[in-house]
Amino acid sequence: MNLKKLQEQRIKDILDEKQKWSLPIVEKNASIKKVLAILTGRDHVWVVEKEGSKKLCGVITESDILQLLAPPRVPRYTFGRRYSVSLLYKTAKKARDIMCKRVARCSLEDKVGDTLTKMVNSGLRRLPIVENDEIIGEITVHYILQKLLGKI
C-alpha cells in the first residue's frame, strides 16, 4: 500500500476485528498480581472503570512496572515523607495506584496520518480507539506497518 494513501485513510477503514476483541483490559480495582499476570504476555494493559465496563480510565505499561520493580531512589534526607508508589513498600495495591491516567487516544474517524502524528508527539507506540469514553480497540505502529507492507 502507498504511504500517502494509508495516511489519508480513517482508522475505521483499516481496522480488523482482532484489534477490537484482543484487548488486554483490567478493572481499576484489580490487584497488582492480576496486572502483572497480564503483563507477562503483553507489554501494556488498558484500565477500565469496573468489570464489564469499557470506560477507559488509564493504561499500565512495562515501563510503569519497571519503575516499580527497580529499587526506589529515595533522597538521603526525606524525614517524615511517605514513600511514593512502590511494590517494595506495598504502597501500590491496585491497578488504579499505578496506572497512567492521562491517556492519549484516537477515534474511528481519525485519519491514520493524524494518529501517527499523535503517537510521535506523545512518544507512544499504541493508542486506544475510544468512542463515547469507552475503549473499542487499539491501533499500534506494528499494525500500521503491517498494513503498509500489505501483510494484513
C-alpha positions in Angstrom: 0.0 0.0 0.0 1.1 3.6 -0.7 2.1 5.5 2.4 0.3 8.7 1.3 -2.9 6.8 0.7 -2.6 5.0 4.1 -2.1 8.3 5.9 -5.4 9.6 4.4 -7.5 6.6 5.4 -9.6 6.6 8.5 -8.9 4.2 11.4 -12.2 2.5 10.8 -11.2 1.7 7.2 -8.0 -0.2 8.2 -9.0 -1.8 11.5 -9.8 -5.5 11.6 -11.8 -7.3 14.3 -8.7 -8.7 16.1 -7.8 -5.1 17.1 -11.1 -4.8 18.8 -11.5 -8.1 20.6 -8.0 -9.0 21.7 -7.5 -6.1 24.1 -5.7 -6.5 27.4 -8.1 -5.0 29.9 -8.3 -4.9 33.6 -10.6 -3.0 36.0 -9.1 -0.2 38.1 -9.7 -2.1 41.4 -7.8 -5.2 40.1 -4.9 -6.4 42.2 -1.3 -5.7 41.2 -0.9 -9.5 40.9 -3.6 -9.6 38.2 -2.0 -6.7 36.3 1.4 -8.4 36.5 -0.1 -11.7 35.2 -1.4 -9.9 32.1 1.9 -8.1 31.6 3.7 -11.4 31.4 2.1 -11.9 28.0 1.5 -8.3 26.8 3.5 -5.0 27.0 0.6 -3.0 28.3 -2.9 -3.2 29.8 -5.8 -0.8 29.4 -7.5 0.1 32.7 -11.3 0.4 32.7 -13.7 1.7 35.4 -15.1 -1.7 36.5 -15.6 -5.2 35.4 -18.0 -5.4 32.5 -17.4 -1.8 31.7 -15.2 -0.4 28.8 -15.0 3.1 30.2 -11.3 3.9 29.8 -9.5 5.2 33.0 -5.8 4.6 32.2 -3.1 2.4 31.0 -0.2 0.5 32.6 2.9 -0.3 30.5 6.0 -2.4 31.0 7.9 0.9 31.7 5.5 1.7 34.5 6.1 -1.7 36.1 9.9 -1.4 35.6 9.9 1.7 37.8 8.0 -0.2 40.5 10.4 -3.2 40.3 13.6 -1.3 40.5 15.0 -0.3 43.9 13.5 3.1 44.9 15.6 6.2 44.5 14.9 7.9 47.8 16.8 11.1 48.6 19.1 10.9 51.6 17.1 13.5 53.6 13.4 12.5 53.4 12.5 12.5 57.1 8.8 12.4 57.7 7.9 11.9 54.0 6.0 8.9 52.7 7.4 6.7 50.1 6.0 7.1 46.7 4.1 4.3 44.9 6.1 1.1 45.4 5.8 -2.6 45.3 8.6 -3.0 47.9 6.8 -0.8 50.5 3.4 -2.1 49.5 2.0 1.3 48.7 0.8 0.0 45.3 -2.1 -2.4 45.8 -4.5 -1.9 42.9 -4.3 -1.1 39.2 -5.5 2.4 39.9 -2.5 3.1 42.1 0.0 2.6 39.2 -2.0 3.5 36.1 -1.2 6.5 33.9 -4.5 8.5 34.0 -3.8 10.8 31.1 -4.2 8.6 28.0 -3.8 9.9 24.5 -6.5 8.4 22.3 -7.9 8.3 18.9 -11.3 7.6 17.3 -12.5 5.5 14.4 -13.0 8.7 12.4 -9.4 9.9 12.8 -7.0 9.7 9.9 -4.1 7.3 10.1 -1.7 10.2 9.5 -3.1 12.2 12.3 -3.0 9.2 14.6 0.7 8.6 13.7 1.4 12.3 14.4 -0.3 12.0 17.8 1.9 8.9 18.5 5.1 10.7 17.6 4.2 13.8 19.7 3.2 11.7 22.7 6.1 9.3 22.4 3.8 6.3 22.2 3.6 3.2 20.0 -0.1 2.4 20.6 -3.3 4.3 21.1 -6.7 3.2 22.4 -9.6 3.7 20.0 -12.2 5.4 22.1 -15.9 6.2 21.3 -18.1 7.8 24.0 -15.3 7.4 26.6 -15.3 3.6 26.0 -12.3 1.7 24.6 -13.4 -0.2 21.5 -10.0 -1.2 20.1 -6.4 -0.2 19.8 -4.1 0.9 17.0 -0.3 0.2 17.1 2.7 1.2 15.0 3.3 -2.5 14.4 -0.3 -2.9 12.9 0.1 0.2 10.7 3.4 -1.2 9.4 1.8 -4.5 8.5 -1.0 -2.6 6.7 1.6 -0.6 4.8 3.5 -3.7 3.8 0.3 -5.5 2.7 0.7 -8.3 5.3 -2.8 -7.9 6.6 
